[in-house]
Amino acid sequence: MQPRRPSDTHGSTDMGNVTTVMPGIHPFLSITEGLVPGHSIAFTEAARTPLALETMHLAAKALAMTGLDALTDSVLLKRAKEVHAGRAA
């Protein structure tokens, strides 16, 4: 994972609508060893590789475990809701 640079641009998702009412995350994970532009032929080819499948499994597991943590840790869920509502830093 790389920090987002001010020059980075990304498209939009409907996720913005959801995150106005509840916390959400939108992780980006690399499916290549180097830089490949999204929505490109190179990205299409990379999406067919074993590395892409391994990365997808890792991402799915991380998202599922994050959800499980939020559902089973009341302190974490409370903090996420507070941060989302702007009541905590």
MOPAC internal coordinates of N, CA, C and O (Angstrom, degrees):
PM7 1SCF
backbone

  N    0.0000 0     0.00 0     0.00 0    0    0    0
  C    1.4377 1     0.00 0     0.00 0    1    0    0
  C    1.5202 1   109.38 1     0.00 0    2    1    0
  O    1.2310 1   121.44 1   -41.86 1    3    2    1
  N    1.2863 1   114.84 1   138.14 1    3    2    1
  C    1.4630 1   122.16 1   177.86 1    5    3    2
  C    1.5246 1   108.58 1  -115.58 1    6    5    3
  O    1.2310 1   120.01 1   -35.78 1    7    6    5
  N    1.3383 1   117.59 1   144.22 1    7    6    5
  C    1.4690 1   118.01 1   173.76 1    9    7    6
  C    1.5208 1   110.08 1   -63.83 1   10    9    7
  O    1.2310 1   120.42 1   -32.77 1   11   10    9
  N    1.3053 1   116.80 1   147.23 1   11   10    9
  C    1.4592 1   121.38 1   178.61 1   13   11   10
  C    1.5199 1   109.48 1   -71.71 1   14   13   11
  O    1.2310 1   120.99 1   -46.15 1   15   14   13
  N    1.3158 1   115.71 1   133.85 1   15   14   13
  C    1.4719 1   121.77 1   178.16 1   17   15   14
  C    1.5191 1   108.84 1   -95.29 1   18   17   15
  O    1.2310 1   120.21 1   -29.17 1   19   18   17
  N    1.3359 1   117.21 1   150.83 1   19   18   17
  C    1.4690 1   119.68 1   179.05 1   21   19   18
  C    1.5329 1   113.08 1   -56.22 1   22   21   19
  O    1.2310 1   120.29 1   152.18 1   23   22   21
  N    1.3337 1   117.05 1   -27.82 1   23   22   21
  C    1.4601 1   120.23 1  -178.61 1   25   23   22
  C    1.5253 1   113.17 1   -81.00 1   26   25   23
  O    1.2310 1   119.99 1   168.35 1   27   26   25
  N    1.3437 1   117.63 1   -11.65 1   27   26   25
  C    1.4672 1   120.84 1   179.53 1   29   27   26
  C    1.5233 1   110.19 1   -66.59 1   30   29   27
  O    1.2310 1   120.83 1   -41.18 1   31   30   29
  N    1.3032 1   116.01 1   138.82 1   31   30   29
  C    1.4604 1   120.58 1   173.35 1   33   31   30
  C    1.5160 1   108.23 1  -125.58 1   34   33   31
  O    1.2310 1   120.83 1   -35.30 1   35   34   33
  N    1.2985 1   116.01 1   144.70 1   35   34   33
  C    1.4625 1   121.76 1   179.47 1   37   35   34
  C    1.5151 1   107.86 1  -139.36 1   38   37   35
  O    1.2310 1   120.94 1   -25.11 1   39   38   37
  N    1.2980 1   115.80 1   154.89 1   39   38   37
  C    1.4572 1   120.56 1   176.86 1   41   39   38
  C    1.5215 1   110.45 1   -73.10 1   42   41   39
  O    1.2310 1   121.51 1     1.48 1   43   42   41
  N    1.2924 1   114.72 1  -178.52 1   43   42   41
  C    1.4586 1   119.32 1  -179.68 1   45   43   42
  C    1.5252 1   110.08 1  -104.31 1   46   45   43
  O    1.2310 1   121.35 1   -16.42 1   47   46   45
  N    1.3117 1   115.03 1   163.58 1   47   46   45
  C    1.4598 1   121.50 1   175.56 1   49   47   46
  C    1.5214 1   108.06 1  -133.63 1   50   49   47
  O    1.2310 1   120.74 1   -12.05 1   51   50   49
  N    1.3106 1   116.19 1   167.95 1   51   50   49
  C    1.4584 1   120.22 1   172.84 1   53   51   50
  C    1.5190 1   111.08 1   -74.79 1   54   53   51
  O    1.2310 1   120.61 1   175.71 1   55   54   53
  N    1.3136 1   116.44 1    -4.29 1   55   54   53
  C    1.4582 1   120.81 1  -178.92 1   57   55   54
  C    1.5288 1   111.31 1   -61.68 1   58   57   55
  O    1.2310 1   120.08 1   149.79 1   59   58   57
  N    1.3167 1   117.46 1   -30.21 1   59   58   57
  C    1.4579 1   120.52 1   178.25 1   61   59   58
  C    1.5046 1   111.97 1   -58.34 1   62   61   59
  O    1.2310 1   120.30 1   143.53 1   63   62   61
  N    1.3265 1   117.04 1   -36.47 1   63   62   61
  C    1.4613 1   120.86 1   176.85 1   65   63   62
  C    1.5284 1   110.78 1   -63.83 1   66   65   63
  O    1.2310 1   120.58 1   138.42 1   67   66   65
  N    1.3146 1   116.49 1   -41.58 1   67   66   65
  C    1.4638 1   121.20 1  -178.52 1   69   67   66
  C    1.5270 1   110.28 1   -67.89 1   70   69   67
  O    1.2310 1   120.25 1   136.63 1   71   70   69
  N    1.3348 1   117.13 1   -43.37 1   71   70   69
  C    1.4605 1   119.72 1  -174.41 1   73   71   70
  C    1.5263 1   113.61 1   -74.73 1   74   73   71
  O    1.2310 1   119.83 1   178.81 1   75   74   73
  N    1.3196 1   117.94 1    -1.19 1   75   74   73
  C    1.4620 1   118.28 1   171.18 1   77   75   74
  C    1.5233 1   110.51 1   -77.22 1   78   77   75
  O    1.2310 1   120.16 1   161.11 1   79   78   77
  N    1.3410 1   117.30 1   -18.89 1   79   78   77
  C    1.4638 1   119.83 1  -179.17 1   81   79   78
  C    1.5280 1   113.76 1  -116.47 1   82   81   79
  O    1.2310 1   119.65 1   166.00 1   83   82   81
  N    1.3334 1   118.26 1   -14.00 1   83   82   81
  C    1.4661 1   120.56 1   178.24 1   85   83   82
  C    1.5230 1   109.91 1  -154.03 1   86   85   83
  O    1.2310 1   120.91 1   -26.98 1   87   86   85
  N    1.3447 1   115.86 1   153.02 1   87   86   85
  C    1.4716 1   119.00 1   178.45 1   89   87   86
  C    1.5298 1   110.97 1   -62.01 1   90   89   87
  O    1.2310 1   120.66 1   -30.36 1   91   90   89
  N    1.3094 1   116.35 1   149.64 1   91   90   89
  C    1.4475 1   121.10 1   177.24 1   93   91   90
  C    1.5176 1   110.56 1  -153.46 1   94   93   91
  O    1.2310 1   120.77 1   -17.09 1   95   94   93
  N    1.3122 1   116.14 1   162.91 1   95   94   93
  C    1.4660 1   121.26 1   175.51 1   97   95   94
  C    1.5262 1   107.76 1  -131.88 1   98   97   95
  O    1.2310 1   121.21 1   -29.58 1   99   98   97
  N    1.3141 1   115.28 1   150.42 1   99   98   97
  C    1.4634 1   121.21 1   178.35 1  101   99   98
  C    1.5185 1   107.51 1  -136.82 1  102  101   99
  O    1.2310 1   120.59 1   -98.64 1  103  102  101
  N    1.3340 1   116.49 1    81.36 1  103  102  101
  C    1.4641 1   119.06 1  -176.70 1  105  103  102
  C    1.5326 1   112.25 1   -73.51 1  106  105  103
  O    1.2310 1   121.22 1   -28.91 1  107  106  105
  N    1.3085 1   115.26 1   151.09 1  107  106  105
  C    1.4639 1   122.61 1   172.81 1  109  107  106
  C    1.5187 1   106.89 1  -116.60 1  110  109  107
  O    1.2310 1   119.93 1   -51.11 1  111  110  109
  N    1.3160 1   117.73 1   128.89 1  111  110  109
  C    1.4532 1   122.37 1   178.43 1  113  111  110
  C    1.5207 1   108.32 1  -127.11 1  114  113  111
  O    1.2310 1   120.88 1   -35.45 1  115  114  113
  N    1.3053 1   115.92 1   144.55 1  115  114  113
  C    1.4588 1   120.65 1  -177.81 1  117  115  114
  C    1.5260 1   110.98 1   -82.59 1  118  117  115
  O    1.2310 1   120.82 1   -41.69 1  119  118  117
  N    1.3224 1   116.03 1   138.31 1  119  118  117
  C    1.4698 1   121.39 1   175.17 1  121  119  118
  C    1.5209 1   110.69 1  -112.24 1  122  121  119
  O    1.2310 1   120.48 1  -167.01 1  123  122  121
  N    1.3267 1   116.70 1    12.99 1  123  122  121
  C    1.4659 1   121.89 1   179.15 1  125  123  122
  C    1.5233 1   109.49 1  -136.63 1  126  125  123
  O    1.2310 1   121.07 1   -16.56 1  127  126  125
  N    1.3085 1   115.56 1   163.44 1  127  126  125
  C    1.4636 1   120.32 1   175.79 1  129  127  126
  C    1.5218 1   111.19 1   -77.86 1  130  129  127
  O    1.2310 1   120.07 1   151.84 1  131  130  129
  N    1.3284 1   117.46 1   -28.16 1  131  130  129
  C    1.4591 1   121.88 1  -179.06 1  133  131  130
  C    1.5124 1   111.07 1  -122.49 1  134  133  131
  O    1.2310 1   121.15 1     7.75 1  135  134  133
  N    1.3236 1   115.41 1  -172.25 1  135  134  133
  C    1.4585 1   120.56 1  -179.69 1  137  135  134
  C    1.5256 1   110.63 1   -77.63 1  138  137  135
  O    1.2310 1   120.77 1   -50.20 1  139  138  137
  N    1.3142 1   116.12 1   129.80 1  139  138  137
  C    1.4625 1   122.64 1   177.00 1  141  139  138
  C    1.5285 1   107.11 1  -136.70 1  142  141  139
  O    1.2310 1   120.08 1   -53.44 1  143  142  141
  N    1.3186 1   117.45 1   126.56 1  143  142  141
  C    1.4721 1   118.59 1  -179.99 1  145  143  142
  C    1.5247 1   111.76 1   -66.00 1  146  145  143
  O    1.2310 1   120.86 1   -39.65 1  147  146  145
  N    1.3231 1   115.95 1   140.35 1  147  146  145
  C    1.4604 1   119.92 1   175.20 1  149  147  146
  C    1.5171 1   110.12 1   -66.62 1  150  149  147
  O    1.2310 1   120.51 1   -23.27 1  151  150  149
  N    1.3093 1   116.62 1   156.73 1  151  150  149
  C    1.4696 1   122.53 1   178.76 1  153  151  150
  C    1.5223 1   111.97 1    57.85 1  154  153  151
  O    1.2310 1   120.77 1  -145.28 1  155  154  153
  N    1.3399 1   116.13 1    34.72 1  155  154  153
  C    1.4658 1   120.48 1   178.25 1  157  155  154
  C    1.5232 1   108.82 1  -119.39 1  158  157  155
  O    1.2310 1   120.80 1   -12.62 1  159  158  157
  N    1.3363 1   116.08 1   167.38 1  159  158  157
  C    1.4663 1   120.70 1   176.50 1  161  159  158
  C    1.5266 1   109.60 1   -62.51 1  162  161  159
  O    1.2310 1   120.43 1   140.50 1  163  162  161
  N    1.3391 1   116.79 1   -39.50 1  163  162  161
  C    1.4653 1   120.11 1   178.85 1  165  163  162
  C    1.5306 1   111.02 1   -62.09 1  166  165  163
  O    1.2310 1   120.37 1   141.96 1  167  166  165
  N    1.3324 1   116.89 1   -38.04 1  167  166  165
  C    1.4641 1   120.38 1   177.97 1  169  167  166
  C    1.5258 1   110.27 1   -67.04 1  170  169  167
  O    1.2310 1   120.41 1   139.09 1  171  170  169
  N    1.3332 1   116.82 1   -40.91 1  171  170  169
  C    1.4602 1   121.19 1   177.66 1  173  171  170
  C    1.5196 1   110.41 1   -57.83 1  174  173  171
  O    1.2310 1   120.71 1   134.69 1  175  174  173
  N    1.3268 1   116.24 1   -45.31 1  175  174  173
  C    1.4665 1   120.74 1   179.23 1  177  175  174
  C    1.5339 1   110.68 1   -65.07 1  178  177  175
  O    1.2310 1   120.42 1   138.48 1  179  178  177
  N    1.3275 1   116.80 1   -41.52 1  179  178  177
  C    1.4613 1   120.99 1  -179.36 1  181  179  178
  C    1.5262 1   111.25 1   -64.46 1  182  181  179
  O    1.2310 1   120.42 1   147.58 1  183  182  181
  N    1.3257 1   116.81 1   -32.42 1  183  182  181
  C    1.4679 1   121.09 1  -177.64 1  185  183  182
  C    1.5289 1   112.32 1   -66.75 1  186  185  183
  O    1.2310 1   119.92 1   166.23 1  187  186  185
  N    1.3216 1   117.75 1   -13.77 1  187  186  185
  C    1.4703 1   122.21 1  -179.80 1  189  187  186
  C    1.5193 1   113.20 1   -94.41 1  190  189  187
  O    1.2310 1   119.85 1  -177.07 1  191  190  189
  N    1.3106 1   117.90 1     2.93 1  191  190  189
  C    1.4620 1   120.67 1  -171.92 1  193  191  190
  C    1.5275 1   112.14 1   -91.49 1  194  193  191
  O    1.2310 1   120.93 1   -20.05 1  195  194  193
  N    1.3459 1   115.82 1   159.95 1  195  194  193
  C    1.4711 1   119.31 1   174.46 1  197  195  194
  C    1.5409 1   111.99 1   -58.79 1  198  197  195
  O    1.2310 1   119.73 1   145.30 1  199  198  197
  N    1.3281 1   118.13 1   -34.70 1  199  198  197
  C    1.4627 1   120.20 1   177.83 1  201  199  198
  C    1.5244 1   110.95 1   -62.02 1  202  201  199
  O    1.2310 1   120.02 1   139.65 1  203  202  201
  N    1.3244 1   117.57 1   -40.35 1  203  202  201
  C    1.4629 1   120.98 1   178.61 1  205  203  202
  C    1.5286 1   110.79 1   -63.67 1  206  205  203
  O    1.2310 1   120.17 1   137.44 1  207  206  205
  N    1.3135 1   117.28 1   -42.56 1  207  206  205
  C    1.4649 1   120.96 1   179.09 1  209  207  206
  C    1.5289 1   110.40 1   -65.13 1  210  209  207
  O    1.2310 1   120.60 1   136.48 1  211  210  209
  N    1.3215 1   116.45 1   -43.52 1  211  210  209
  C    1.4645 1   120.48 1   177.71 1  213  211  210
  C    1.5289 1   110.72 1   -61.27 1  214  213  211
  O    1.2310 1   120.50 1   138.12 1  215  214  213
  N    1.3198 1   116.65 1   -41.88 1  215  214  213
  C    1.4622 1   121.30 1   179.18 1  217  215  214
  C    1.5224 1   110.91 1   -65.61 1  218  217  215
  O    1.2310 1   120.17 1   139.20 1  219  218  217
  N    1.3321 1   117.29 1   -40.80 1  219  218  217
  C    1.4580 1   121.07 1   178.07 1  221  219  218
  C    1.5219 1   110.86 1   -62.21 1  222  221  219
  O    1.2310 1   120.38 1   138.11 1  223  222  221
  N    1.3269 1   116.88 1   -41.89 1  223  222  221
  C    1.4610 1   119.95 1   177.45 1  225  223  222
  C    1.5311 1   110.84 1   -63.30 1  226  225  223
  O    1.2310 1   120.32 1   137.90 1  227  226  225
  N    1.3150 1   116.99 1   -42.10 1  227  226  225
  C    1.4594 1   121.63 1   178.05 1  229  227  226
  C    1.5292 1   110.79 1   -62.01 1  230  229  227
  O    1.2310 1   120.67 1   134.87 1  231  230  229
  N    1.3227 1   116.33 1   -45.13 1  231  230  229
  C    1.4700 1   120.72 1  -179.75 1  233  231  230
  C    1.5294 1   110.85 1   -64.06 1  234  233  231
  O    1.2310 1   120.20 1   135.76 1  235  234  233
  N    1.3309 1   117.23 1   -44.24 1  235  234  233
  C    1.4654 1   120.68 1   179.78 1  237  235  234
  C    1.5212 1   110.77 1   -62.15 1  238  237  235
  O    1.2310 1   120.60 1   138.11 1  239  238  237
  N    1.3162 1   116.45 1   -41.89 1  239  238  237
  C    1.4635 1   120.37 1   179.23 1  241  239  238
  C    1.5246 1   110.62 1   -65.49 1  242  241  239
  O    1.2310 1   120.16 1   136.48 1  243  242  241
  N    1.3272 1   117.30 1   -43.52 1  243  242  241
  C    1.4649 1   120.91 1   179.92 1  245  243  242
  C    1.5278 1   111.13 1   -62.38 1  246  245  243
  O    1.2310 1   120.25 1   136.67 1  247  246  245
  N    1.3359 1   117.13 1   -43.33 1  247  246  245
  C    1.4662 1   120.41 1   178.83 1  249  247  246
  C    1.5284 1   111.12 1   -65.69 1  250  249  247
  O    1.2310 1   120.21 1   137.95 1  251  250  249
  N    1.3229 1   117.20 1   -42.05 1  251  250  249
  C    1.4690 1   120.69 1   179.31 1  253  251  250
  C    1.5220 1   110.78 1   -64.48 1  254  253  251
  O    1.2310 1   120.37 1   137.87 1  255  254  253
  N    1.3219 1   116.91 1   -42.13 1  255  254  253
  C    1.4612 1   120.04 1  -179.73 1  257  255  254
  C    1.5276 1   111.29 1   -69.09 1  258  257  255
  O    1.2310 1   120.28 1   146.58 1  259  258  257
  N    1.3291 1   117.06 1   -33.42 1  259  258  257
  C    1.4667 1   120.29 1   175.52 1  261  259  258
  C    1.5215 1   110.06 1   -64.13 1  262  261  259
  O    1.2310 1   120.65 1   135.49 1  263  262  261
  N    1.3224 1   116.35 1   -44.51 1  263  262  261
  C    1.4614 1   120.47 1   177.00 1  265  263  262
  C    1.5156 1   111.56 1   -61.95 1  266  265  263
  O    1.2310 1   120.36 1   137.52 1  267  266  265
  N    1.3235 1   116.92 1   -42.48 1  267  266  265
  C    1.4636 1   121.09 1   178.39 1  269  267  266
  C    1.5250 1   110.48 1   -61.99 1  270  269  267
  O    1.2310 1   120.44 1   136.55 1  271  270  269
  N    1.3324 1   116.77 1   -43.45 1  271  270  269
  C    1.4653 1   120.13 1   176.97 1  273  271  270
  C    1.5219 1   111.02 1   -58.26 1  274  273  271
  O    1.2310 1   120.23 1   134.62 1  275  274  273
  N    1.3276 1   117.16 1   -45.38 1  275  274  273
  C    1.4699 1   120.97 1  -178.94 1  277  275  274
  C    1.5208 1   111.21 1   -64.78 1  278  277  275
  O    1.2310 1   120.24 1   145.34 1  279  278  277
  N    1.3281 1   117.15 1   -34.66 1  279  278  277
  C    1.4690 1   120.34 1  -178.61 1  281  279  278
  C    1.5235 1   113.08 1   -78.92 1  282  281  279
  O    1.2310 1   120.09 1   156.69 1  283  282  281
  N    1.3190 1   117.44 1   -23.31 1  283  282  281
  C    1.4629 1   120.23 1  -175.10 1  285  283  282
  C    1.5215 1   114.04 1  -109.65 1  286  285  283
  O    1.2310 1   119.75 1   172.38 1  287  286  285
  N    1.3232 1   118.09 1    -7.62 1  287  286  285
  C    1.4682 1   121.78 1  -179.18 1  289  287  286
  C    1.5276 1   108.05 1  -119.57 1  290  289  287
  O    1.2310 1   120.92 1   -82.01 1  291  290  289
  N    1.3158 1   115.85 1    97.99 1  291  290  289
  C    1.4645 1   120.13 1  -174.96 1  293  291  290
  C    1.5223 1   112.40 1   -63.81 1  294  293  291
  O    1.2310 1   119.90 1   148.77 1  295  294  293
  N    1.3304 1   117.80 1   -31.23 1  295  294  293
  C    1.4733 1   120.74 1   177.98 1  297  295  294
  C    1.5266 1   109.81 1   -67.35 1  298  297  295
  O    1.2310 1   120.36 1   135.50 1  299  298  297
  N    1.3211 1   116.92 1   -44.50 1  299  298  297
  C    1.4633 1   121.03 1   178.48 1  301  299  298
  C    1.5306 1   110.40 1   -62.31 1  302  301  299
  O    1.2310 1   120.09 1   135.15 1  303  302  301
  N    1.3098 1   117.44 1   -44.85 1  303  302  301
  C    1.4679 1   120.86 1  -179.96 1  305  303  302
  C    1.5339 1   110.47 1   -62.91 1  306  305  303
  O    1.2310 1   120.39 1   137.04 1  307  306  305
  N    1.3207 1   116.86 1   -42.96 1  307  306  305
  C    1.4668 1   120.44 1   178.96 1  309  307  306
  C    1.5234 1   110.74 1   -62.17 1  310  309  307
  O    1.2310 1   120.41 1   136.34 1  311  310  309
  N    1.3313 1   116.82 1   -43.66 1  311  310  309
  C    1.4670 1   120.58 1   179.71 1  313  311  310
  C    1.5162 1   111.16 1   -64.12 1  314  313  311
  O    1.2310 1   120.00 1   137.71 1  315  314  313
  N    1.3305 1   117.61 1   -42.29 1  315  314  313
  C    1.4675 1   120.90 1   178.40 1  317  315  314
  C    1.5127 1   110.85 1   -60.72 1  318  317  315
  O    1.2310 1   120.52 1   137.38 1  319  318  317
  N    1.3235 1   116.61 1   -42.62 1  319  318  317
  C    1.4671 1   120.01 1   179.06 1  321  319  318
  C    1.5160 1   111.14 1   -66.30 1  322  321  319
  O    1.2310 1   120.05 1   140.79 1  323  322  321
  N    1.3349 1   117.51 1   -39.21 1  323  322  321
  C    1.4682 1   120.69 1   178.63 1  325  323  322
  C    1.5182 1   111.84 1   -65.51 1  326  325  323
  O    1.2310 1   120.69 1   135.04 1  327  326  325
  N    1.3157 1   116.29 1   -44.96 1  327  326  325
  C    1.4617 1   120.42 1   179.04 1  329  327  326
  C    1.5288 1   109.82 1   -62.48 1  330  329  327
  O    1.2310 1   120.59 1   137.37 1  331  330  329
  N    1.3178 1   116.48 1   -42.63 1  331  330  329
  C    1.4561 1   120.71 1   179.22 1  333  331  330
  C    1.5276 1   111.11 1   -61.17 1  334  333  331
  O    1.2310 1   120.91 1   141.08 1  335  334  333
  N    1.3083 1   115.86 1   -38.92 1  335  334  333
  C    1.4704 1   120.66 1  -178.84 1  337  335  334
  C    1.5279 1   111.93 1   -81.05 1  338  337  335
  O    1.2310 1   119.98 1   175.35 1  339  338  337
  N    1.3454 1   117.65 1    -4.65 1  339  338  337
  C    1.4556 1   121.19 1   177.82 1  341  339  338
  C    1.5133 1   114.15 1    82.68 1  342  341  339
  O    1.2310 1   120.14 1  -162.06 1  343  342  341
  N    1.3357 1   117.33 1    17.94 1  343  342  341
  C    1.4625 1   120.35 1  -178.37 1  345  343  342
  C    1.5174 1   113.41 1   -95.83 1  346  345  343
  O    1.2310 1   119.78 1   174.97 1  347  346  345
  N    1.3175 1   118.02 1    -5.03 1  347  346  345
  C    1.4650 1   121.09 1  -179.85 1  349  347  346
  C    1.5152 1   108.81 1  -145.21 1  350  349  347
  O    1.2310 1   120.99 1   -20.55 1  351  350  349
  N    1.3003 1   115.72 1   159.45 1  351  350  349
  C    1.4762 1   120.07 1  -179.64 1  353  351  350
  C    1.5035 1   110.69 1  -103.39 1  354  353  351
  O    1.2310 1   120.10 1   180.00 1  355  354  353

